[in-house]
C-alpha cells in the first residue's frame, strides 16, 4: 500500500496486511506520518513538556455527556 505523509508529502510503501494499513483503509480520519516527521513531533513535544508550561487540555464532562 502506498501512503503519503501529511506533513512532508513523502510517499512510502507499507505492507497491505499490516495493522497500520488496515487502520488507514477503514478509518479515513487517521492520517499517516513518516518516521522522520513522527520523531520530530515527539522530540519537540517532549521539549515543550519539559518547560513545565505545556498542558494537555482534557474535555470537561458535564451531566449531559453521561
Residue pairs with C-beta under 8 A, 6 or more apart in sequence:
1 13
1 14
1 15
1 16
1 21
1 24
1 25
2 11
2 12
2 13
3 11
3 12
3 13
3 14
3 21
3 24
3 32
4 10
4 11
4 12
4 32
5 11
5 12
5 32
5 33
5 34
5 37
6 31
6 32
6 33
7 33
7 34
7 37
8 34
8 36
8 37
10 34
10 36
12 34
14 20
14 21
15 21
20 32
23 30
24 30
24 32
33 41
45 54
48 54
